[in-house]
Amino acid sequence: MTRTSETLIAGSKTEGDWLAFRGALVADADPSVWEAAFEEYFRPRLALRYLDPIKILQDNGTYQGEGFFNRRNSMHID
């Protein structure tokens, strides 16, 4: 996959959005800037890539799915 500034990285936020925003994240930035980073980038990215797929697996009564189980790398002990 080729990444461009239009690549979606967190919900509707693009890589270009992030590149424009990240410069505001400095140690002494207003807390609202850090809150915006969390709410607009981190939370959606975490939810869409990890939490939502886990919830789908749980709702369907299984904990097995792509990325959660790989038989080739499992060890069976009799």
C-alpha positions in Angstrom: 0.0 0.0 0.0 1.4 3.4 -1.0 0.9 6.0 1.6 -0.1 9.5 0.6 -1.2 12.6 2.5 -4.8 11.3 1.8 -4.2 7.9 3.5 -6.8 7.5 6.2 -5.1 6.9 9.6 -7.8 7.6 12.2 -11.4 7.5 11.1 -11.8 10.4 8.6 -8.4 11.9 9.5 -5.7 11.6 6.9 -1.9 11.4 7.1 -1.9 15.0 5.8 -4.2 16.1 8.7 -1.8 14.5 11.2 1.3 16.0 9.6 -0.4 19.5 9.9 -1.5 18.9 13.4 1.4 17.2 15.1 3.5 20.4 15.2 1.2 21.7 17.8 2.0 18.9 20.2 4.7 20.4 22.3 5.4 19.8 26.0 4.0 23.2 27.1 1.0 23.2 24.7 -2.4 24.0 26.0 -4.1 20.8 27.4 -6.9 21.2 24.9 -4.4 20.5 22.1 -3.4 17.2 23.7 -7.1 16.4 24.3 -7.8 17.0 20.6 -4.9 14.7 19.6 -6.3 12.0 21.9 -10.0 12.4 20.8 -9.3 13.0 17.0 -6.4 10.7 16.4 -5.4 8.2 19.1 -8.9 7.1 20.2 -10.3 6.5 16.7 -7.2 4.8 15.5 -7.1 2.5 18.6 -10.8 1.7 18.3 -10.9 1.1 14.5 -7.8 -1.0 14.4 -8.0 -3.0 17.7 -11.0 -2.4 20.0 -13.8 -2.7 17.4 -12.5 -5.9 15.8 -12.1 -7.4 19.3 -15.7 -6.4 20.1 -17.0 -8.0 16.9 -15.2 -11.3 17.8 -16.6 -11.2 21.4 -20.2 -10.4 20.2 -20.0 -13.4 17.9 -19.0 -15.7 20.7 -15.5 -16.5 19.5 -12.0 -15.2 20.4 -10.4 -16.8 17.3 -9.9 -14.6 14.3 -7.2 -13.1 12.1 -4.5 -11.7 14.2 -5.6 -13.5 17.3 -4.7 -17.1 16.6 -2.0 -18.6 14.4 -2.0 -22.4 14.5 1.5 -22.6 12.9 3.0 -20.8 15.8 1.0 -22.5 18.6 2.5 -25.3 20.7 0.5 -28.4 21.5 1.4 -30.4 24.6 0.0 -33.9 25.1 
